[in-house]
Amino acid sequence: MTAHTASLFTIATGSSDPIYRQLIEQVRRLIAATVLKPGDVLPSVRDVAVTLAVNPMTVSKAYNMMETEGLLSRARGVGMLVAESQSSAARESLLIPTLERAAAEARQLGMDNETVLQLFAKILGETK
């Protein structure tokens, strides 16, 4: 169990995405990248709010939504923890928007599915 500090998060003040959504997306990505592991303790709502200069209710909203989604669990006396089991569906949901953009671009370029799949397999092989 690792306790993380509020410096784990950043917000883009000029972004059109609400701050609570930015926090949720960061936690999802940190979990997918295994920076946050099951059982790790997230910084308190107060620490995140002070560090990022945001309303504590915004951070609380993000934490509550992630608890509802099953990304986080609440432990009495400890705080918010990364949930023990992360589904592969959660990781897939992070990748789907990127693949949809790539598929749309391939269609615009007039590429057939087989060519695109071969290209993707080649890229996966090169980046191992």
C-alpha positions as CSV (number, residue, x, y, z in Angstrom):
1,M,0.0,0.0,0.0
2,T,1.5,3.3,-1.1
3,A,0.1,6.7,-0.1
4,H,0.3,9.2,-2.8
5,T,0.4,13.0,-2.5
6,A,-1.8,15.6,-4.1
7,S,1.0,16.5,-6.5
8,L,0.0,13.4,-8.4
9,F,-2.7,15.4,-10.1
10,T,-2.7,18.4,-12.3
11,I,-5.5,20.4,-13.9
12,A,-5.6,22.3,-17.1
13,T,-7.4,25.5,-16.2
14,G,-7.9,26.4,-19.8
15,S,-9.5,23.1,-20.7
16,S,-13.2,22.8,-21.6
17,D,-13.3,19.6,-19.5
18,P,-14.7,20.1,-16.0
19,I,-12.1,19.7,-13.3
20,Y,-13.8,16.7,-11.8
21,R,-13.7,15.0,-15.2
22,Q,-10.0,15.8,-15.5
23,L,-9.3,14.2,-12.1
24,I,-11.3,11.1,-13.0
25,E,-9.4,10.8,-16.4
26,Q,-6.1,11.1,-14.6
27,V,-6.9,8.4,-12.1
28,R,-8.1,6.1,-14.9
29,R,-4.8,6.6,-16.8
30,L,-2.6,6.3,-13.7
31,I,-4.4,3.0,-12.9
32,A,-4.0,1.7,-16.4
33,A,-0.3,2.7,-16.4
34,T,0.0,0.9,-13.0
35,V,1.3,4.1,-11.3
36,L,-1.6,3.6,-9.0
37,K,-1.9,0.0,-7.9
38,P,-4.7,-1.8,-6.1
39,G,-4.7,-0.8,-2.4
40,D,-2.8,2.4,-2.9
41,V,-4.1,5.4,-0.9
42,L,-5.2,8.5,-2.8
43,P,-4.5,11.9,-1.3
44,S,-7.3,13.3,0.8
45,V,-10.0,15.6,-0.7
46,R,-8.6,18.5,1.3
47,D,-5.0,18.0,0.2
48,V,-6.0,17.8,-3.5
49,A,-8.3,20.8,-3.2
50,V,-5.6,22.9,-1.5
51,T,-2.8,21.8,-3.8
52,L,-4.8,22.4,-7.0
53,A,-6.7,25.4,-5.6
54,V,-10.1,24.0,-6.4
55,N,-13.3,23.6,-4.4
56,P,-13.2,20.5,-2.1
57,M,-16.7,19.6,-3.4
58,T,-15.2,19.2,-6.9
59,V,-12.6,16.7,-5.7
60,S,-15.2,14.9,-3.5
61,K,-17.5,14.6,-6.6
62,A,-14.7,13.0,-8.6
63,Y,-13.9,10.6,-5.8
64,N,-17.5,9.7,-5.3
65,M,-18.0,9.0,-9.0
66,M,-14.9,6.8,-9.2
67,E,-16.2,4.9,-6.1
68,T,-19.5,4.4,-7.8
69,E,-17.7,3.1,-11.0
70,G,-15.7,0.7,-8.9
71,L,-12.3,2.4,-9.5
72,L,-11.9,3.4,-5.9
73,S,-13.1,2.0,-2.5
74,R,-13.5,3.9,0.7
75,A,-11.7,2.5,3.8
76,R,-12.8,3.8,7.2
77,G,-9.9,5.7,8.9
78,V,-7.7,5.4,5.8
79,G,-9.4,7.3,3.0
80,M,-9.9,6.4,-0.7
81,L,-8.1,3.4,-2.0
82,V,-7.6,2.1,-5.5
83,A,-10.0,-0.8,-5.8
84,E,-8.5,-4.3,-5.6
85,S,-9.7,-5.5,-9.0
86,Q,-9.5,-3.5,-12.1
87,S,-11.3,-4.9,-15.1
88,S,-9.8,-5.2,-18.5
89,A,-13.0,-3.4,-19.7
90,A,-11.8,-0.3,-17.9
91,R,-8.5,-0.4,-19.7
92,E,-10.3,-1.1,-23.0
93,S,-12.6,1.9,-22.5
94,L,-9.5,4.2,-22.3
95,L,-8.2,2.9,-25.6
96,I,-11.4,2.9,-27.6
97,P,-11.6,6.6,-28.4
98,T,-8.1,6.5,-29.8
99,L,-8.8,3.5,-32.0
100,E,-12.1,5.1,-33.2
101,R,-10.1,8.2,-34.3
102,A,-7.5,6.0,-36.1
103,A,-10.3,4.0,-37.8
104,A,-12.0,7.1,-39.0
105,E,-8.7,8.5,-40.4
106,A,-8.0,5.1,-42.1
107,R,-11.4,5.3,-43.8
108,Q,-10.8,8.9,-44.9
109,L,-7.6,7.7,-46.5
110,G,-9.5,4.9,-48.3
111,M,-7.5,2.1,-46.6
112,D,-9.1,-1.4,-46.3
113,N,-9.5,-3.2,-43.0
114,E,-6.8,-5.8,-43.7
115,T,-4.2,-3.2,-44.5
116,V,-5.0,-1.2,-41.4
117,L,-4.8,-4.3,-39.2
118,Q,-1.5,-5.3,-40.7
119,L,-0.2,-1.8,-40.1
120,F,-1.4,-1.9,-36.5
121,A,0.2,-5.3,-35.9
122,K,3.4,-4.0,-37.3
123,I,3.3,-1.0,-35.0
124,L,2.6,-3.2,-32.0
125,G,5.5,-5.4,-32.9
126,E,7.9,-2.4,-33.3
127,T,7.0,-0.9,-29.9
128,K,7.4,-4.0,-27.7
